[in-house]
Amino acid sequence: MAVAKNPGTGGTFSADLPALASKEAALGRHRSSFARLVFVIMAKDLRAELRTKEAVNASLAFAVVILILFNFAFDLDDPATRTIVGGLLWLVFAFAGTLVLNRSFARELPNDCLDALVAAPISGAALFLGKALANYVLVLAVELVSLPVFGIFYNVWFPFGQMLVVLALGTWGITVIGTVFSALTVNIRLREVMLPMLTYPMLVPALMAAMVMTAELAAGTAIWNQQTWLKLLVGFDVLYTAAAVALVETVLVG
């Protein structure tokens, strides 16, 4: 590194400072460009879904129907039944979310749009995160609409702020795994069958944590007193998000 004398103070300064500043500015532009690409992909998917509402309408209708059937299937006056409300709620969320996730990459198949996306000058990580965030918004919207229906039918209410934390963490785990396997199964003829078969076994830790935390919230226990399950859910999200971002290029390109 070239070093020159500062004639005013007798000290030294680096002649490479402008180059370092230029590199930092380039890095900042790269990060800004990456975030913009993620936002563009997310906005595209949201616009495409809101234009047709195929997946959202099917997912919401499925969730409401299952909640109604569960309402007739279980005796809610039995105290033992009250302990499984978390399991019932997250089973509905997991099944309904699959209907949204299944369309994530399948909507790109007509007119070879998926090939164009893969060939576009965009990283696989940006493509994955954009689609995952769009799916996250759609699945979370279905859950937020289904939650009051669940409360009315089952007479079970949760602290909204704490339940929102559980919903945010649990839904991101469902979305990350579902988006990865949606890309993996997009060219399979029976992708509607294969996606749940691959997704649900991977989701066991996240669903288990979310179910237990939801049941404890219904019993009056705050999530801050459920540190083990909370850490498990956060760790699951971080681990699988990092793995998905690292491997999505291989999944898309093969």
Backbone hydrogen bonds, N-H to C=O, Kabsch-Sander energy under -0.5 kcal/mol:
donor,donor_aa,acceptor,acceptor_aa,energy
4,A,13,F,-2.2
6,N,11,G,-3.4
10,G,6,N,-2.5
13,F,4,A,-2.1
15,A,2,A,-2.3
16,D,2,A,-0.5
17,L,14,S,-1.0
20,L,16,D,-2.6
21,A,17,L,-2.8
22,S,18,P,-2.1
23,K,19,A,-2.2
24,E,20,L,-2.5
25,A,21,A,-2.2
26,A,22,S,-2.2
27,L,23,K,-2.4
28,G,24,E,-2.3
29,R,25,A,-2.2
30,H,26,A,-2.2
31,R,27,L,-2.3
32,S,28,G,-2.2
33,S,29,R,-2.6
34,F,30,H,-2.5
35,A,31,R,-2.4
36,R,32,S,-2.2
37,L,33,S,-2.3
38,V,34,F,-2.3
39,F,35,A,-2.3
40,V,36,R,-2.4
41,I,37,L,-2.4
42,M,38,V,-2.4
43,A,39,F,-2.9
44,K,40,V,-2.4
45,D,41,I,-2.3
46,L,42,M,-2.4
47,R,43,A,-2.5
48,A,44,K,-2.4
49,E,45,D,-2.3
50,L,46,L,-2.8
51,R,47,R,-1.6
52,T,48,A,-1.1
53,K,49,E,-4.1
57,N,53,K,-1.9
58,A,54,E,-2.0
59,S,55,A,-2.7
60,L,56,V,-2.8
61,A,57,N,-2.4
62,F,58,A,-2.3
63,A,59,S,-2.4
64,V,60,L,-2.3
65,V,61,A,-2.3
66,I,62,F,-2.5
67,L,63,A,-2.1
68,I,64,V,-2.1
69,L,65,V,-2.4
70,F,66,I,-2.7
71,N,67,L,-1.7
72,F,68,I,-1.4
73,A,69,L,-1.7
74,F,70,F,-1.7
76,L,74,F,-1.0
78,D,75,D,-1.2
81,T,78,D,-0.9
82,R,78,D,-1.1
83,T,79,P,-0.6
83,T,80,A,-0.8
84,I,81,T,-1.6
85,V,82,R,-0.9
88,L,84,I,-2.3
89,L,85,V,-2.4
90,W,86,G,-2.3
91,L,87,G,-1.9
92,V,88,L,-1.8
93,F,89,L,-2.1
94,A,90,W,-2.4
95,F,91,L,-2.4
96,A,92,V,-2.7
97,G,93,F,-2.4
98,T,94,A,-1.3
99,L,95,F,-0.8
99,L,96,A,-0.6
100,V,96,A,-0.9
101,L,97,G,-2.6
102,N,98,T,-2.3
103,R,100,V,-1.0
104,S,101,L,-1.4
106,A,102,N,-0.6
107,R,103,R,-1.6
108,E,105,F,-1.5
109,L,106,A,-1.4
112,D,109,L,-1.6
113,C,108,E,-0.6
113,C,110,P,-1.3
114,L,108,E,-2.0
116,A,112,D,-1.7
117,L,113,C,-2.2
118,V,114,L,-2.5
119,A,115,D,-2.2
120,A,116,A,-1.0
122,I,120,A,-2.6
127,L,123,S,-2.1
128,F,124,G,-2.8
129,L,125,A,-2.8
130,G,126,A,-2.3
131,K,127,L,-2.1
132,A,128,F,-3.0
133,L,129,L,-2.5
134,A,130,G,-1.9
135,N,131,K,-2.6
136,Y,132,A,-2.5
137,V,133,L,-2.2
138,L,134,A,-2.0
139,V,135,N,-3.0
140,L,136,Y,-2.4
141,A,137,V,-1.9
142,V,138,L,-2.0
143,E,139,V,-2.2
144,L,140,L,-2.5
145,V,141,A,-1.7
146,S,142,V,-2.1
147,L,143,E,-2.2
149,V,145,V,-0.8
150,F,146,S,-2.5
151,G,147,L,-2.2
152,I,148,P,-2.4
153,F,149,V,-2.4
154,Y,150,F,-2.5
155,N,151,G,-1.4
163,M,159,P,-2.8
164,L,160,F,-2.3
165,V,161,G,-1.3
166,V,162,Q,-1.9
167,L,163,M,-2.7
168,A,164,L,-2.6
169,L,165,V,-2.3
170,G,166,V,-2.8
171,T,167,L,-2.6
172,W,168,A,-1.6
173,G,169,L,-1.7
174,I,170,G,-2.0
175,T,171,T,-2.7
176,V,172,W,-2.7
177,I,173,G,-1.9
178,G,174,I,-2.4
179,T,175,T,-2.7
180,V,176,V,-1.9
181,F,177,I,-2.2
182,S,178,G,-1.7
183,A,179,T,-1.8
184,L,180,V,-1.8
185,T,181,F,-2.0
186,V,183,A,-0.5
188,I,185,T,-1.6
191,R,188,I,-1.1
193,V,190,L,-1.0
194,M,190,L,-2.5
195,L,191,R,-2.5
197,M,193,V,-1.4
198,L,194,M,-2.2
199,T,195,L,-2.4
200,Y,196,P,-2.2
202,M,198,L,-0.7
203,L,199,T,-1.4
204,V,201,P,-0.9
207,L,203,L,-3.1
208,M,204,V,-2.6
209,A,205,P,-2.2
210,A,206,A,-2.6
211,M,207,L,-2.8
212,V,208,M,-2.3
213,M,209,A,-2.4
214,T,210,A,-2.2
215,A,211,M,-2.4
216,E,212,V,-2.4
217,L,213,M,-2.0
218,A,214,T,-2.2
219,A,215,A,-1.3
220,G,217,L,-1.2
221,T,216,E,-3.1
222,A,220,G,-0.5
225,N,222,A,-1.4
226,Q,223,I,-1.8
230,L,226,Q,-2.3
231,K,227,Q,-2.7
232,L,228,T,-2.0
233,L,229,W,-2.3
234,V,230,L,-2.4
235,G,231,K,-2.9
236,F,232,L,-2.4
237,D,233,L,-2.1
238,V,234,V,-2.5
239,L,235,G,-2.7
240,Y,236,F,-2.4
241,T,237,D,-1.9
242,A,238,V,-2.2
243,A,239,L,-2.2
244,A,240,Y,-2.3
245,V,241,T,-2.4
246,A,242,A,-1.9
247,L,243,A,-1.9
248,V,244,A,-1.7
251,V,247,L,-2.0
252,L,248,V,-2.6
253,V,249,E,-2.5
254,G,250,T,-2.2
